[in-house]
């Protein structure tokens, strides 16, 4: 029997072509998933990635303009969680996910906005949990609503600040302890969280974010409460990038 069997060589070539096709398909699928994750969390591939010849803003989805008019924005109401002056002309409305690292980064920036602009800008916190990426984010959002229900606005922000601690991700098992530290009765908190009674509030925020054009986190909207002008600013932009937009609204 000849060592150079044409039939055997042909079979080997077919196997190699099949394997190559599978590898190409797998690489394409992995690339698709990576791009989807990065877009949903509001970031390009990284700070050093170049998009359209320019380095993107941290947290900005690929090929998306930094600002644009928002869609149907739900007005700020007494039910909203507000930090700063509730009568401020400009509202920075943040749609956030408690397990999104870019939301953690932006948390300090939003606080800086309130501090720097004094009574001219209020920070409005709304929920936008990305369930497929962060399965615990929705439960944490419901927990903050329980804290707000039991302890009010100040307790909400104390609890939220703890969840957004950049030192590390808070586990679901730690929620009760953090609620107690925020001044809420532990038993009442546990009853609220296990009952699911705040789920509707989280769902309402998520729906309002979608209507406004939010597609990832953090999804930020600047709203001029006097004129109704809006600006949709996706991603964890730094303060220096937000300031000109706010200054422009205040100047009109």
GIWOMO-V710118 format. One record per helix or strand of 2 or more residues. SS is the DSSP state (2 for helix, 1 for strand). FROM is the first residue (numbers start at 1). TO is the last residue. If there is no record, write none. Layout:
SS,FROM,TO + SS,FROM,TO
This chain:
2,6,40 + 1,50,51 + 1,54,55 + 1,81,83 + 1,90,96 + 2,101,120 + 1,121,127 + 2,137,163 + 2,172,181 + 2,186,195 + 2,199,212 + 1,219,224 + 1,230,234 + 2,239,251
